[in-house]
């Protein structure tokens, strides 16, 4: 696998819907690249001492979004290029977040089919997915977010039927390709 990104001093930022593999891929990739792995949800949990479901239950979504913004602001203590960052599925819905992330790195969109997402998130405690008709809920959220995900990302990697290593390989290739305009 050609994973040579050493000359590219930008973070690799993984975005996309819940269950598209951002955290799994991000951790693996950070290990390979010897970069620091961060996940915005983990940062928020560390910052608040609460779990994501607790924050939603006690304070509501808006307060969670504010904490997401704070977590992203806090990334400024890392040099751009130091991180592989996995972002919560709603991070890119705020323009301010996108602006900060763009300044640090390459924004990669991971996608998966509704079937695959359904399979991966079934039984999870994600607050936005606590509904009886999970398929419908995913479809609804996905269709409202899809245009935004596509607009803010530098390139897209579909993940259905691929191993994490195949996905990583595509990400490395994509990052290398956009370097000149980068
Ligand atoms: C959310 C995605 C979650 C988490 C929160 C809200 C969203 O992260 O940030 O439950 O709005 O899509 P993952 O995408 O890592 O599951």
Backbone and ligand atoms as CSV (ligand in chain L), in Angstrom:
chain,resi,resn,atom,element,x,y,z
A,1,UNK,N,N,0.851,-1.210,0.000
A,1,UNK,CA,C,0.000,0.000,0.000
A,1,UNK,C,C,0.874,1.244,0.000
A,2,UNK,N,N,0.547,2.207,-0.843
A,2,UNK,CA,C,1.310,3.458,-0.852
A,2,UNK,C,C,0.666,4.436,0.124
A,3,UNK,N,N,1.289,4.568,1.287
A,3,UNK,CA,C,0.690,5.426,2.308
A,3,UNK,C,C,1.580,6.636,2.580
A,4,UNK,N,N,2.382,6.993,1.586
A,4,UNK,CA,C,3.319,8.077,1.803
A,4,UNK,C,C,2.628,9.436,1.761
A,5,UNK,N,N,2.319,9.946,2.931
A,5,UNK,CA,C,1.718,11.286,2.996
A,5,UNK,C,C,2.651,12.237,3.720
A,6,UNK,N,N,3.893,11.809,3.869
A,6,UNK,CA,C,4.788,12.585,4.723
A,6,UNK,C,C,4.981,14.021,4.282
A,7,UNK,N,N,4.931,14.211,2.972
A,7,UNK,CA,C,5.143,15.574,2.482
A,7,UNK,C,C,3.882,16.430,2.595
A,8,UNK,N,N,2.797,15.841,3.034
A,8,UNK,CA,C,1.530,16.570,3.005
A,8,UNK,C,C,1.188,17.030,4.422
A,9,UNK,N,N,1.415,18.294,4.648
A,9,UNK,CA,C,1.257,18.778,6.018
A,9,UNK,C,C,-0.154,19.291,6.268
A,10,UNK,N,N,-1.089,18.397,6.056
A,10,UNK,CA,C,-2.484,18.731,6.314
A,10,UNK,C,C,-3.106,17.557,7.058
A,11,UNK,N,N,-4.069,17.853,7.891
A,11,UNK,CA,C,-4.767,16.772,8.583
A,11,UNK,C,C,-5.610,15.980,7.592
A,12,UNK,N,N,-5.846,14.729,7.935
A,12,UNK,CA,C,-6.853,13.950,7.210
A,12,UNK,C,C,-8.109,13.998,8.079
A,13,UNK,N,N,-9.181,14.579,7.540
A,13,UNK,CA,C,-10.405,14.800,8.315
A,13,UNK,C,C,-11.531,13.950,7.720
A,14,UNK,N,N,-12.023,13.026,8.515
A,14,UNK,CA,C,-13.053,12.110,8.024
A,14,UNK,C,C,-14.435,12.598,8.429
A,15,UNK,N,N,-15.296,12.745,7.433
A,15,UNK,CA,C,-16.669,13.174,7.697
A,15,UNK,C,C,-17.630,12.149,7.096
A,16,UNK,N,N,-18.896,12.320,7.431
A,16,UNK,CA,C,-19.906,11.433,6.862
A,16,UNK,C,C,-20.917,11.040,7.914
A,17,UNK,N,N,-21.932,10.368,7.441
A,17,UNK,CA,C,-23.053,9.981,8.306
A,17,UNK,C,C,-22.591,8.990,9.376
A,18,UNK,N,N,-23.401,8.889,10.439
A,18,UNK,CA,C,-23.143,7.885,11.481
A,18,UNK,C,C,-23.048,6.507,10.832
A,19,UNK,N,N,-22.113,5.726,11.298
A,19,UNK,CA,C,-22.008,4.346,10.807
A,19,UNK,C,C,-21.282,4.192,9.481
A,20,UNK,N,N,-20.579,5.214,9.043
A,20,UNK,CA,C,-19.850,5.061,7.776
A,20,UNK,C,C,-18.396,4.640,8.001
A,21,UNK,N,N,-18.011,4.446,9.252
A,21,UNK,CA,C,-16.677,3.878,9.534
A,21,UNK,C,C,-15.597,4.904,9.855
A,22,UNK,N,N,-16.004,6.146,10.141
A,22,UNK,CA,C,-15.009,7.215,10.373
A,22,UNK,C,C,-14.026,6.869,11.493
A,23,UNK,N,N,-14.566,6.366,12.591
A,23,UNK,CA,C,-13.704,6.108,13.752
A,23,UNK,C,C,-12.782,4.904,13.510
A,24,UNK,N,N,-13.349,3.846,12.984
A,24,UNK,CA,C,-12.533,2.646,12.699
A,24,UNK,C,C,-11.398,2.976,11.741
A,25,UNK,N,N,-11.751,3.635,10.651
A,25,UNK,CA,C,-10.748,3.965,9.625
A,25,UNK,C,C,-9.739,4.967,10.189
A,26,UNK,N,N,-10.249,5.959,10.897
A,26,UNK,CA,C,-9.380,7.016,11.419
A,26,UNK,C,C,-8.313,6.468,12.354
A,27,UNK,N,N,-8.726,5.583,13.256
A,27,UNK,CA,C,-7.776,5.014,14.223
A,27,UNK,C,C,-6.690,4.222,13.512
A,28,UNK,N,N,-7.140,3.400,12.589
A,28,UNK,CA,C,-6.208,2.548,11.848
A,28,UNK,C,C,-5.220,3.409,11.061
A,29,UNK,N,N,-5.758,4.437,10.437
A,29,UNK,CA,C,-4.942,5.296,9.592
A,29,UNK,C,C,-3.916,6.090,10.420
A,30,UNK,N,N,-4.354,6.586,11.555
A,30,UNK,CA,C,-3.436,7.351,12.404
A,30,UNK,C,C,-2.271,6.463,12.840
A,31,UNK,N,N,-2.577,5.210,13.140
A,31,UNK,CA,C,-1.523,4.271,13.520
A,31,UNK,C,C,-0.524,4.097,12.393
A,32,UNK,N,N,-1.037,3.916,11.193
A,32,UNK,CA,C,-0.157,3.706,10.041
A,32,UNK,C,C,0.691,4.925,9.717
A,33,UNK,N,N,0.072,6.085,9.837
A,33,UNK,CA,C,0.779,7.321,9.447
A,33,UNK,C,C,1.608,7.907,10.583
A,34,UNK,N,N,1.466,7.271,11.742
A,34,UNK,CA,C,2.102,7.787,12.966
A,34,UNK,C,C,1.690,9.226,13.232
A,35,UNK,N,N,0.398,9.438,13.105
A,35,UNK,CA,C,-0.175,10.739,13.453
A,35,UNK,C,C,-1.067,10.559,14.677
A,36,UNK,N,N,-1.460,11.670,15.278
A,36,UNK,CA,C,-2.357,11.600,16.430
A,36,UNK,C,C,-3.788,11.410,15.944
A,37,UNK,N,N,-4.510,10.462,16.552
A,37,UNK,CA,C,-5.915,10.276,16.211
A,37,UNK,C,C,-6.791,11.012,17.220
A,38,UNK,N,N,-7.727,11.809,16.712
A,38,UNK,CA,C,-8.721,12.437,17.582
A,38,UNK,C,C,-10.105,12.224,16.994
A,39,UNK,N,N,-11.079,12.207,17.882
A,39,UNK,CA,C,-12.471,12.022,17.468
A,39,UNK,C,C,-13.267,13.114,18.196
A,40,UNK,N,N,-14.054,13.880,17.483
A,40,UNK,CA,C,-14.717,15.025,18.138
A,40,UNK,C,C,-15.638,14.573,19.276
A,41,UNK,N,N,-16.296,13.431,19.110
A,41,UNK,CA,C,-17.167,12.947,20.198
A,41,UNK,C,C,-16.347,12.632,21.455
A,42,UNK,N,N,-15.185,12.005,21.266
A,42,UNK,CA,C,-14.317,11.703,22.417
A,42,UNK,C,C,-13.877,12.996,23.104
A,43,UNK,N,N,-13.533,13.996,22.290
A,43,UNK,CA,C,-13.073,15.274,22.863
A,43,UNK,C,C,-14.171,15.896,23.725
A,44,UNK,N,N,-15.396,15.826,23.231
A,44,UNK,CA,C,-16.531,16.406,23.963
A,44,UNK,C,C,-16.763,15.632,25.260
A,45,UNK,N,N,-16.649,14.320,25.181
A,45,UNK,CA,C,-16.856,13.515,26.391
A,45,UNK,C,C,-15.770,13.810,27.427
A,46,UNK,N,N,-14.543,13.994,26.948
A,46,UNK,CA,C,-13.449,14.335,27.882
A,46,UNK,C,C,-13.670,15.706,28.507
A,47,UNK,N,N,-14.073,16.636,27.647
A,47,UNK,CA,C,-14.273,18.026,28.075
A,47,UNK,C,C,-15.372,18.163,29.117
A,48,UNK,N,N,-16.435,17.379,28.956
A,48,UNK,CA,C,-17.618,17.552,29.801
A,48,UNK,C,C,-17.721,16.503,30.906
A,49,UNK,N,N,-17.016,15.396,30.744
A,49,UNK,CA,C,-17.162,14.291,31.687
A,49,UNK,C,C,-18.510,13.592,31.553
A,50,UNK,N,N,-19.198,13.840,30.445
A,50,UNK,CA,C,-20.499,13.185,30.208
A,50,UNK,C,C,-20.441,12.412,28.895
A,51,UNK,N,N,-21.314,11.435,28.752
A,51,UNK,CA,C,-21.387,10.737,27.467
A,51,UNK,C,C,-22.240,11.576,26.506
A,52,UNK,N,N,-22.126,11.285,25.220
A,52,UNK,CA,C,-22.921,12.036,24.226
A,52,UNK,C,C,-24.431,11.879,24.507
A,53,UNK,N,N,-24.923,10.647,24.758
A,53,UNK,CA,C,-26.356,10.533,25.070
A,53,UNK,C,C,-26.765,11.346,26.306
A,54,UNK,N,N,-25.880,11.399,27.314
A,54,UNK,CA,C,-26.197,12.203,28.512
A,54,UNK,C,C,-26.320,13.684,28.158
A,55,UNK,N,N,-25.410,14.170,27.340
A,55,UNK,CA,C,-25.448,15.595,26.966
A,55,UNK,C,C,-26.753,15.911,26.234
A,56,UNK,N,N,-27.112,15.056,25.269
A,56,UNK,CA,C,-28.372,15.274,24.540
A,56,UNK,C,C,-29.556,15.257,25.505
A,57,UNK,N,N,-29.550,14.296,26.440
A,57,UNK,CA,C,-30.695,14.145,27.350
A,57,UNK,C,C,-30.780,15.311,28.334
A,58,UNK,N,N,-29.643,15.733,28.874
A,58,UNK,CA,C,-29.662,16.779,29.910
A,58,UNK,C,C,-29.772,18.183,29.333
A,59,UNK,N,N,-29.121,18.394,28.183
A,59,UNK,CA,C,-28.963,19.779,27.711
A,59,UNK,C,C,-29.534,20.034,26.317
A,60,UNK,N,N,-29.819,18.972,25.583
A,60,UNK,CA,C,-30.391,19.129,24.255
A,60,UNK,C,C,-29.338,19.214,23.154
A,61,UNK,N,N,-29.824,19.118,21.913
A,61,UNK,CA,C,-28.908,19.057,20.770
A,61,UNK,C,C,-28.112,20.352,20.591
A,62,UNK,N,N,-28.767,21.494,20.805
A,62,UNK,CA,C,-28.092,22.763,20.550
A,62,UNK,C,C,-26.846,22.920,21.428
A,63,UNK,N,N,-26.978,22.502,22.672
A,63,UNK,CA,C,-25.847,22.575,23.595
A,63,UNK,C,C,-24.731,21.623,23.138
A,64,UNK,N,N,-25.133,20.449,22.654
A,64,UNK,CA,C,-24.134,19.517,22.112
A,64,UNK,C,C,-23.394,20.159,20.938
A,65,UNK,N,N,-24.141,20.813,20.052
A,65,UNK,CA,C,-23.514,21.446,18.863
A,65,UNK,C,C,-22.536,22.533,19.283
A,66,UNK,N,N,-22.861,23.246,20.343
A,66,UNK,CA,C,-21.966,24.283,20.840
A,66,UNK,C,C,-20.672,23.652,21.352
A,67,UNK,N,N,-20.790,22.518,21.992
A,67,UNK,CA,C,-19.609,21.818,22.503
A,67,UNK,C,C,-18.759,21.277,21.348
A,68,UNK,N,N,-19.434,20.872,20.280
A,68,UNK,CA,C,-18.711,20.412,19.084
A,68,UNK,C,C,-17.850,21.543,18.537
A,69,UNK,N,N,-18.452,22.715,18.488
A,69,UNK,CA,C,-17.733,23.891,17.996
A,69,UNK,C,C,-16.514,24.188,18.882
A,70,UNK,N,N,-16.713,24.111,20.189
A,70,UNK,CA,C,-15.599,24.350,21.122
A,70,UNK,C,C,-14.489,23.313,20.918
A,71,UNK,N,N,-14.900,22.074,20.711
A,71,UNK,CA,C,-13.913,21.001,20.522
A,71,UNK,C,C,-13.074,21.291,19.267
A,72,UNK,N,N,-13.722,21.766,18.231
A,72,UNK,CA,C,-12.996,22.037,16.984
A,72,UNK,C,C,-12.087,23.257,17.146
A,73,UNK,N,N,-12.558,24.247,17.864
A,73,UNK,CA,C,-11.695,25.402,18.156
A,73,UNK,C,C,-10.436,24.950,18.888
A,74,UNK,N,N,-10.627,23.989,19.793
A,74,UNK,CA,C,-9.511,23.491,20.612
A,74,UNK,C,C,-8.434,22.762,19.813
A,75,UNK,N,N,-8.743,22.417,18.560
A,75,UNK,CA,C,-7.750,21.707,17.742
A,75,UNK,C,C,-6.566,22.593,17.394
A,76,UNK,N,N,-6.745,23.904,17.589
A,76,UNK,CA,C,-5.692,24.839,17.177
A,76,UNK,C,C,-4.391,24.597,17.945
A,77,UNK,N,N,-4.448,23.824,19.018
A,77,UNK,CA,C,-3.187,23.556,19.719
A,77,UNK,C,C,-2.341,22.490,19.015
A,78,UNK,N,N,-2.902,21.864,17.991
A,78,UNK,CA,C,-2.134,20.906,17.183
A,78,UNK,C,C,-1.714,21.576,15.877
A,79,UNK,N,N,-0.517,21.235,15.400
A,79,UNK,CA,C,-0.114,21.789,14.103
A,79,UNK,C,C,-0.895,21.080,13.011
A,80,UNK,N,N,-1.316,21.819,11.977
A,80,UNK,CA,C,-1.985,21.155,10.859
A,80,UNK,C,C,-1.050,20.092,10.259
A,81,UNK,N,N,-1.570,18.924,10.049
A,81,UNK,CA,C,-0.746,17.840,9.526
A,81,UNK,C,C,-0.424,16.817,10.604
A,82,UNK,N,N,-0.707,17.187,11.842
A,82,UNK,CA,C,-0.398,16.290,12.952
A,82,UNK,C,C,-1.512,15.255,13.169
A,83,UNK,N,N,-2.698,15.536,12.656
A,83,UNK,CA,C,-3.876,14.754,13.051
A,83,UNK,C,C,-4.509,13.909,11.955
A,84,UNK,N,N,-5.097,12.810,12.385
A,84,UNK,CA,C,-6.186,12.184,11.637
A,84,UNK,C,C,-7.392,12.415,12.538
A,85,UNK,N,N,-8.398,13.095,12.006
A,85,UNK,CA,C,-9.537,13.508,12.820
A,85,UNK,C,C,-10.820,12.864,12.316
A,86,UNK,N,N,-11.497,12.203,13.227
A,86,UNK,CA,C,-12.808,11.663,12.885
A,86,UNK,C,C,-13.855,12.609,13.471
A,87,UNK,N,N,-14.802,13.032,12.661
A,87,UNK,CA,C,-15.779,14.022,13.139
A,87,UNK,C,C,-17.155,13.387,13.316
A,88,UNK,N,N,-17.901,13.854,14.295
A,88,UNK,CA,C,-19.280,13.403,14.468
A,88,UNK,C,C,-20.071,13.741,13.205
A,89,UNK,N,N,-21.095,12.934,12.935
A,89,UNK,CA,C,-21.835,13.079,11.683
A,89,UNK,C,C,-22.484,14.436,11.447
A,90,UNK,N,N,-22.607,15.252,12.509
A,90,UNK,CA,C,-23.253,16.547,12.323
A,90,UNK,C,C,-22.283,17.724,12.303
A,91,UNK,N,N,-21.012,17.460,12.430
A,91,UNK,CA,C,-20.021,18.540,12.525
A,91,UNK,C,C,-20.042,19.478,11.321
A,92,UNK,N,N,-20.143,18.896,10.135
A,92,UNK,CA,C,-20.022,19.728,8.934
A,92,UNK,C,C,-21.302,20.519,8.621
A,93,UNK,N,N,-22.316,20.379,9.479
A,93,UNK,CA,C,-23.552,21.130,9.230
A,93,UNK,C,C,-23.383,22.593,9.625
A,94,UNK,N,N,-22.338,22.888,10.388
A,94,UNK,CA,C,-22.093,24.280,10.782
A,94,UNK,C,C,-20.960,24.868,9.961
A,95,UNK,N,N,-21.255,25.998,9.338
A,95,UNK,CA,C,-20.261,26.613,8.445
A,95,UNK,C,C,-18.971,26.955,9.177
A,96,UNK,N,N,-19.121,27.403,10.413
A,96,UNK,CA,C,-17.937,27.804,11.186
A,96,UNK,C,C,-16.993,26.610,11.406
A,97,UNK,N,N,-17.589,25.447,11.661
A,97,UNK,CA,C,-16.768,24.242,11.826
A,97,UNK,C,C,-16.027,23.931,10.528
A,98,UNK,N,N,-16.765,23.990,9.433
A,98,UNK,CA,C,-16.180,23.631,8.145
A,98,UNK,C,C,-15.008,24.560,7.820
A,99,UNK,N,N,-15.194,25.824,8.103
A,99,UNK,CA,C,-14.148,26.812,7.824
A,99,UNK,C,C,-12.861,26.460,8.583
A,100,UNK,N,N,-13.016,26.135,9.861
A,100,UNK,CA,C,-11.834,25.801,10.663
A,100,UNK,C,C,-11.185,24.506,10.168
A,101,UNK,N,N,-12.024,23.535,9.832
A,101,UNK,CA,C,-11.486,22.244,9.392
A,101,UNK,C,C,-10.768,22.375,8.055
A,102,UNK,N,N,-11.347,23.168,7.165
A,102,UNK,CA,C,-10.731,23.402,5.867
A,102,UNK,C,C,-9.326,23.975,5.989
A,103,UNK,N,N,-9.164,24.843,6.957
A,103,UNK,CA,C,-7.860,25.468,7.158
A,103,UNK,C,C,-6.814,24.486,7.661
A,104,UNK,N,N,-7.268,23.373,8.197
A,104,UNK,CA,C,-6.314,22.410,8.752
A,104,UNK,C,C,-6.015,21.259,7.821
A,105,UNK,N,N,-7.023,20.878,7.012
A,105,UNK,CA,C,-6.800,19.617,6.317
A,105,UNK,C,C,-7.677,19.324,5.126
A,106,UNK,N,N,-7.530,18.089,4.693
A,106,UNK,CA,C,-8.302,17.575,3.571
A,106,UNK,C,C,-9.550,16.925,4.153
A,107,UNK,N,N,-10.710,17.313,3.631
A,107,UNK,CA,C,-11.964,16.774,4.170
A,107,UNK,C,C,-12.445,15.623,3.282
A,108,UNK,N,N,-12.473,14.440,3.875
A,108,UNK,CA,C,-12.828,13.233,3.126
A,108,UNK,C,C,-14.217,12.780,3.574
A,109,UNK,N,N,-15.093,12.557,2.605
A,109,UNK,CA,C,-16.442,12.079,2.921
A,109,UNK,C,C,-16.514,10.565,2.756
A,110,UNK,N,N,-16.843,9.860,3.829
A,110,UNK,CA,C,-17.086,8.420,3.734
A,110,UNK,C,C,-18.588,8.209,3.590
A,111,UNK,N,N,-18.978,7.357,2.649
A,111,UNK,CA,C,-20.408,7.086,2.462
A,111,UNK,C,C,-20.675,5.587,2.586
A,112,UNK,N,N,-21.938,5.273,2.854
A,112,UNK,CA,C,-22.372,3.868,2.878
A,112,UNK,C,C,-23.850,3.858,2.503
A,113,UNK,N,N,-24.337,2.726,2.042
A,113,UNK,CA,C,-25.752,2.612,1.686
A,113,UNK,C,C,-26.597,2.616,2.967
A,114,UNK,N,N,-27.875,2.912,2.808
A,114,UNK,CA,C,-28.787,2.900,3.964
A,114,UNK,C,C,-28.756,1.524,4.631
A,115,UNK,N,N,-28.739,0.468,3.804
A,115,UNK,CA,C,-28.687,-0.911,4.335
A,115,UNK,C,C,-27.487,-1.115,5.257
A,116,UNK,N,N,-26.345,-0.672,4.748
A,116,UNK,CA,C,-25.093,-0.851,5.497
A,116,UNK,C,C,-25.107,-0.007,6.784
A,117,UNK,N,N,-25.594,1.216,6.664
A,117,UNK,CA,C,-25.660,2.092,7.840
A,117,UNK,C,C,-26.571,1.462,8.894
A,118,UNK,N,N,-27.727,1.004,8.420
A,118,UNK,CA,C,-28.713,0.369,9.301
A,118,UNK,C,C,-28.071,-0.790,10.072
A,119,UNK,N,N,-27.356,-1.601,9.342
A,119,UNK,CA,C,-26.682,-2.755,9.924
A,119,UNK,C,C,-25.668,-2.312,10.990
A,120,UNK,N,N,-24.942,-1.229,10.672
A,120,UNK,CA,C,-23.865,-0.813,11.584
A,120,UNK,C,C,-24.362,-0.062,12.824
A,121,UNK,N,N,-25.494,0.639,12.712
A,121,UNK,CA,C,-25.917,1.461,13.861
A,121,UNK,C,C,-27.027,0.817,14.701
A,122,UNK,N,N,-27.519,-0.313,14.241
A,122,UNK,CA,C,-28.603,-0.998,14.951
A,122,UNK,C,C,-28.216,-1.235,16.414
A,123,UNK,N,N,-29.092,-0.856,17.325
A,123,UNK,CA,C,-28.825,-1.108,18.744
A,123,UNK,C,C,-27.873,-0.107,19.386
A,124,UNK,N,N,-27.425,0.904,18.608
A,124,UNK,CA,C,-26.493,1.871,19.202
A,124,UNK,C,C,-27.264,2.885,20.048
A,125,UNK,N,N,-26.517,3.610,20.886
A,125,UNK,CA,C,-27.183,4.582,21.768
A,125,UNK,C,C,-27.134,5.999,21.194
A,126,UNK,N,N,-26.908,6.120,19.888
A,126,UNK,CA,C,-26.829,7.467,19.301
A,126,UNK,C,C,-28.178,8.182,19.461
A,127,UNK,N,N,-28.152,9.351,20.094
A,127,UNK,CA,C,-29.418,10.028,20.435
A,127,UNK,C,C,-30.312,10.322,19.227
A,128,UNK,N,N,-29.728,10.625,18.090
A,128,UNK,CA,C,-30.571,10.997,16.940
A,128,UNK,C,C,-31.213,9.783,16.277
A,129,UNK,N,N,-30.827,8.599,16.725
A,129,UNK,CA,C,-31.362,7.385,16.088
A,129,UNK,C,C,-32.250,6.564,17.020
A,130,UNK,N,N,-32.751,7.195,18.064
A,130,UNK,CA,C,-33.637,6.469,18.988
A,130,UNK,C,C,-35.090,6.582,18.508
A,131,UNK,N,N,-35.390,5.928,17.409
A,131,UNK,CA,C,-36.733,5.992,16.829
A,131,UNK,C,C,-37.158,4.591,16.429
A,132,UNK,N,N,-38.474,4.374,16.408
A,132,UNK,CA,C,-38.952,3.037,16.076
A,132,UNK,C,C,-38.592,2.634,14.660
A,133,UNK,N,N,-38.887,3.555,13.722
A,133,UNK,CA,C,-38.560,3.214,12.337
A,133,UNK,C,C,-37.175,3.747,11.975
A,134,UNK,N,N,-36.197,2.924,12.255
A,134,UNK,CA,C,-34.803,3.353,12.107
A,134,UNK,C,C,-34.440,3.615,10.648
A,135,UNK,N,N,-34.929,2.749,9.772
A,135,UNK,CA,C,-34.610,2.918,8.346
A,135,UNK,C,C,-35.116,4.278,7.845
A,136,UNK,N,N,-36.352,4.575,8.205
A,136,UNK,CA,C,-36.959,5.837,7.767
A,136,UNK,C,C,-36.188,7.040,8.328
A,137,UNK,N,N,-35.806,6.915,9.580
A,137,UNK,CA,C,-35.063,7.991,10.247
A,137,UNK,C,C,-33.712,8.236,9.547
A,138,UNK,N,N,-33.033,7.145,9.221
A,138,UNK,CA,C,-31.734,7.272,8.544
A,138,UNK,C,C,-31.932,7.925,7.182
A,139,UNK,N,N,-32.955,7.438,6.460
A,139,UNK,CA,C,-33.219,7.984,5.125
A,139,UNK,C,C,-33.503,9.488,5.190
A,140,UNK,N,N,-34.299,9.859,6.167
A,140,UNK,CA,C,-34.704,11.254,6.328
A,140,UNK,C,C,-33.486,12.149,6.635
A,141,UNK,N,N,-32.690,11.711,7.602
A,141,UNK,CA,C,-31.513,12.505,7.973
A,141,UNK,C,C,-30.503,12.565,6.835
A,142,UNK,N,N,-30.316,11.393,6.201
A,142,UNK,CA,C,-29.349,11.325,5.098
A,142,UNK,C,C,-29.740,12.256,3.965
A,143,UNK,N,N,-31.014,12.240,3.594
A,143,UNK,CA,C,-31.374,13.055,2.434
A,143,UNK,C,C,-31.283,14.540,2.744
A,144,UNK,N,N,-31.497,14.923,4.015
A,144,UNK,CA,C,-31.337,16.355,4.294
A,144,UNK,C,C,-29.854,16.740,4.368
A,145,UNK,N,N,-28.991,15.783,4.748
A,145,UNK,CA,C,-27.574,16.121,4.921
A,145,UNK,C,C,-26.706,15.900,3.691
A,146,UNK,N,N,-27.133,14.970,2.864
A,146,UNK,CA,C,-26.310,14.542,1.718
A,146,UNK,C,C,-25.710,15.713,0.915
A,147,UNK,N,N,-26.549,16.706,0.523
A,147,UNK,CA,C,-25.982,17.794,-0.289
A,147,UNK,C,C,-24.887,18.562,0.460
A,148,UNK,N,N,-25.053,18.691,1.769
A,148,UNK,CA,C,-24.058,19.433,2.554
A,148,UNK,C,C,-22.765,18.634,2.644
A,149,UNK,N,N,-22.885,17.347,2.942
A,149,UNK,CA,C,-21.683,16.501,3.003
A,149,UNK,C,C,-20.883,16.636,1.706
A,150,UNK,N,N,-21.609,16.555,0.595
A,150,UNK,CA,C,-20.910,16.570,-0.701
A,150,UNK,C,C,-20.283,17.922,-0.977
A,151,UNK,N,N,-20.991,18.958,-0.580
A,151,UNK,CA,C,-20.487,20.310,-0.857
A,151,UNK,C,C,-19.191,20.613,-0.088
A,152,UNK,N,N,-19.129,20.156,1.151
A,152,UNK,CA,C,-17.984,20.550,1.983
A,152,UNK,C,C,-16.769,19.634,1.825
A,153,UNK,N,N,-16.960,18.462,1.218
A,153,UNK,CA,C,-15.834,17.524,1.196
A,153,UNK,C,C,-14.972,17.701,-0.050
A,154,UNK,N,N,-13.697,17.366,0.088
A,154,UNK,CA,C,-12.773,17.455,-1.049
A,154,UNK,C,C,-12.941,16.272,-1.984
A,155,UNK,N,N,-13.216,15.100,-1.420
A,155,UNK,CA,C,-13.534,13.937,-2.259
A,155,UNK,C,C,-14.296,12.899,-1.441
A,156,UNK,N,N,-14.872,11.940,-2.157
A,156,UNK,CA,C,-15.793,10.976,-1.541
A,156,UNK,C,C,-15.240,9.558,-1.672
A,157,UNK,N,N,-15.338,8.776,-0.608
A,157,UNK,CA,C,-14.956,7.369,-0.691
A,157,UNK,C,C,-16.133,6.499,-0.224
A,158,UNK,N,N,-16.790,5.796,-1.170
A,158,UNK,CA,C,-17.850,4.860,-0.767
A,158,UNK,C,C,-17.214,3.659,-0.065
A,159,UNK,N,N,-17.861,3.163,0.984
A,159,UNK,CA,C,-17.217,2.122,1.797
A,159,UNK,C,C,-17.881,0.752,1.697
A,160,UNK,N,N,-19.063,0.680,1.102
A,160,UNK,CA,C,-19.785,-0.611,1.048
A,160,UNK,C,C,-18.911,-1.703,0.428
A,161,UNK,N,N,-18.857,-2.834,1.080
A,161,UNK,CA,C,-18.163,-3.991,0.509
A,161,UNK,C,C,-16.647,-3.868,0.502
A,162,UNK,N,N,-16.110,-2.841,1.144
A,162,UNK,CA,C,-14.649,-2.678,1.140
A,162,UNK,C,C,-14.081,-2.958,2.525
A,163,UNK,N,N,-12.853,-3.432,2.562
A,163,UNK,CA,C,-12.177,-3.602,3.849
A,163,UNK,C,C,-11.652,-2.222,4.281
A,164,UNK,N,N,-11.377,-2.058,5.581
A,164,UNK,CA,C,-10.795,-0.789,6.019
A,164,UNK,C,C,-9.531,-0.439,5.230
A,165,UNK,N,N,-8.754,-1.459,4.859
A,165,UNK,CA,C,-7.494,-1.196,4.145
A,165,UNK,C,C,-7.742,-0.677,2.741
A,166,UNK,N,N,-8.799,-1.201,2.102
A,166,UNK,CA,C,-9.154,-0.684,0.769
A,166,UNK,C,C,-9.606,0.772,0.876
A,167,UNK,N,N,-10.400,1.046,1.891
A,167,UNK,CA,C,-10.879,2.421,2.083
A,167,UNK,C,C,-9.683,3.346,2.340
A,168,UNK,N,N,-8.765,2.893,3.170
A,168,UNK,CA,C,-7.598,3.719,3.480
A,168,UNK,C,C,-6.767,3.993,2.236
A,169,UNK,N,N,-6.599,2.967,1.433
A,169,UNK,CA,C,-5.818,3.130,0.214
A,169,UNK,C,C,-6.434,4.218,-0.673
A,170,UNK,N,N,-7.768,4.192,-0.783
A,170,UNK,CA,C,-8.451,5.206,-1.599
A,170,UNK,C,C,-8.286,6.598,-1.000
A,171,UNK,N,N,-8.284,6.651,0.318
A,171,UNK,CA,C,-8.103,7.960,0.963
A,171,UNK,C,C,-6.691,8.493,0.688
A,172,UNK,N,N,-5.691,7.626,0.834
A,172,UNK,CA,C,-4.311,8.069,0.574
A,172,UNK,C,C,-4.184,8.594,-0.861
A,173,UNK,N,N,-4.751,7.838,-1.772
A,173,UNK,CA,C,-4.657,8.237,-3.194
A,173,UNK,C,C,-5.346,9.582,-3.399
A,174,UNK,N,N,-6.512,9.745,-2.788
A,174,UNK,CA,C,-7.264,10.994,-2.938
A,174,UNK,C,C,-6.517,12.180,-2.364
A,175,UNK,N,N,-5.914,11.983,-1.213
A,175,UNK,CA,C,-5.181,13.081,-0.565
A,175,UNK,C,C,-3.984,13.477,-1.430
A,176,UNK,N,N,-3.277,12.487,-1.949
A,176,UNK,CA,C,-2.106,12.798,-2.788
A,176,UNK,C,C,-2.533,13.574,-4.040
A,177,UNK,N,N,-3.658,13.183,-4.580
A,177,UNK,CA,C,-4.135,13.810,-5.819
A,177,UNK,C,C,-4.474,15.289,-5.646
A,178,UNK,N,N,-5.055,15.639,-4.499
A,178,UNK,CA,C,-5.464,17.044,-4.375
A,178,UNK,C,C,-4.362,17.927,-3.816
A,179,UNK,N,N,-3.180,17.336,-3.571
A,179,UNK,CA,C,-2.110,18.116,-2.959
A,179,UNK,C,C,-1.793,19.436,-3.688
A,180,UNK,N,N,-1.654,19.431,-5.042
A,180,UNK,CA,C,-1.226,20.662,-5.705
A,180,UNK,C,C,-2.138,21.860,-5.460
A,181,UNK,N,N,-3.466,21.605,-5.436
A,181,UNK,CA,C,-4.370,22.728,-5.239
A,181,UNK,C,C,-4.598,23.001,-3.756
A,182,UNK,N,N,-4.145,22.026,-2.930
A,182,UNK,CA,C,-4.397,21.926,-1.582
A,182,UNK,C,C,-4.316,22.968,-0.602
L,1,LIG,C1,C,-24.254,12.807,15.291
L,1,LIG,C2,C,-23.293,11.825,15.108
L,1,LIG,C3,C,-22.598,11.181,16.229
L,1,LIG,C4,C,-22.546,12.119,17.437
L,1,LIG,C5,C,-23.921,12.601,17.790
L,1,LIG,C6,C,-24.606,13.337,16.637
L,1,LIG,C7,C,-24.942,13.384,14.092
L,1,LIG,O1,O,-21.262,10.832,15.849
L,1,LIG,O2,O,-21.713,13.205,17.182
L,1,LIG,O3,O,-24.673,11.490,18.197
L,1,LIG,O4,O,-25.522,14.472,14.209
L,1,LIG,O5,O,-24.853,12.768,13.007
L,1,LIG,P1,P,-20.898,9.619,14.835
L,1,LIG,O6,O,-21.106,10.130,13.434
L,1,LIG,O7,O,-19.454,9.355,15.128
L,1,LIG,O8,O,-21.779,8.490,15.171
